[in-house]
């Protein structure tokens, strides 16, 4: 499986020059900011699932110890991101490049035909004018989606938002610890069964990918950030809905541990993303499992990628 089946990257396109100063650190607040305090401690990170994608580096299972921190119970919404943009005038990478990737079946026929598609993943289209406030390109908008996760945001955009509100992106270890909700080595944030008792617990693809999504879970695109029950730590949608950026550079050599507050490789070309999205399906990409992982280049933006924020806490 391609590491870019989940979210294609911008490849080698040169980035335009920044057009605005970075936000002032800790200067902003946004509506809907709801964080939960987690005590940290030790947990078993990673997995050795028989369905793991070769080359993703989910394993080996290793013991990781974390300090306490606070994390968003929900992904950053369109409403929260709009408050940031209104306060700072920030322009995202998608706006600066002039385009972003949109799932082809969300587009009208003519726009679908004229938009280029990345090699190997023809269900994505590079759409001129697509960005966070116009998720399907010109003529689209956010009516009815203000409580959905913001998408078409790059790693750099997510970092800028965090800097503005005085937070940061979670490390990959913090993300997985929080996503597991205290469960040890379960496949999902609620246990091992995808649909316990026939109940859908996350927003992923049902049907034949990428041709028909039956929407049995209630959604064919993004869902509200609190659409399904939270895990035991109070976090919503850590499986499915949208991929979430993490702070770490991508790497697959983790060692066996134990590790304390790991932050990933010192350098790299791609940043880690976790959680899976509404396009994940076990016939092609089953990365909605809690140990699953992928990556993308820091300037890439896609219609199924968002983020949540964390803050440090002192011990005691």
Residue, then its C-alpha position, 0 to 999 in steps of 0.5 A: x500500500x502506498x503511504x500516500x493513499x490516505x493523503x497525497x503530498x505536494x511532491x517537489x513543488x516550490x513553496x511561495x514566499x510567506x506573505x504575512x508575519x507569524x501569529x503572536x505566541x499565545x495571543x488568541x482564544x477561539x470558541x469551542x476550545x475544550x481540553x482534558x488534563x491527562x496524568x501521563x504515565x506508562x503505556x504500551x505504544x505501537x502494535x503488531x497487528x496482522x493487518x498492519x501495513x508493511x513499512x508503516x513502522x507500527x511496531x515493535x510494541x514498546x513501553x513509553x512513559x509520558x509526563x502530564x499534558x492537556x489535549x483537545x477533546x475534539x479536533x479544531x473546528x472550522x469555527x475555531x480556525x475561522x476565529x484564528x484567521x479573523x484575528x490574524x489575517x493568516x493565509x494557509x498553504x493551500x491559499x498560498x499555493x492556490x490549490x489543495x487535494x479534494x476527493x474526486x467524487x465530491x466534485x461536479x463533473x466539469x471540475x473533476x475532469x479539469x483537475x489533475x490527479x496524482x499518479x497511483x491515487x486517481x480518487x484525489x484531484x488537485x483543485x484550484x481554489x480549494x482551501x479550508x473555507x471552500x473545501x470542494x473548491x470555488x462555490x463551496x462553503x462551510x454552511x452546516x459544517x462549522x462544527x466539523x474539523x477544519x481540513x485543507x490545513x498543512x502541518x505549518x498551518x496547524x503549528x501557526x494556529x497552536x502558536x496563536x493560542x499558546x498550545x502545540x501539536x501533540x507528539x505521536x506518543x502523546x496522541x496515541x496515549x490519549x487516543x487509547x483512552x487507557x486501554x492496553x493494546x486494543x485495536x480501537x479506542x473502544x475495544x477490538x470490535x469495529x462495530x460492537x453490537x452492530x453500532x458504528x463508532x467512527x466515521x470511515x468508508x462503507x461500501x466499495x472503495x473508492x466508488x460507492x460509500x453507503x454512508x451507513x455510519x451517517x456520513x460520507x464526508x467529514x462529521x461533526x467533531x463530537x459525532x460519536x461517543x468519546x473514549x474513556x479519556x473524553x476524546x472524540x473521533x480518534x479513529x476516522x473522520x480526519x487524519x491528525x497532524x502530530x509534531x514528530x518527523x516520520x520514522x520507522x526505527x523506534x527501538x524496543x524501549x523503554x522510552x520517556x517523552x519521545x519526540x521522534x527523529x531529529x529531522x526528516x521530510x514528512x510529518x506523522x499523521x494519526x487516526x485515519x479518516x472518512x476515506x479509510x476502508x479495510x479493502x485498501x487502507x485500514x489505518x483507522x486502527x489506533x496503532x496505525x500511522x502515516x505521514x505527509x510533507x509539512x506543506x501538504x493540504x488535503x480534504x481529510x486532514x486536520x489536527x488537535x492541540x495540546x498544552x504542557x502541565x506541571x507534575x502534581 
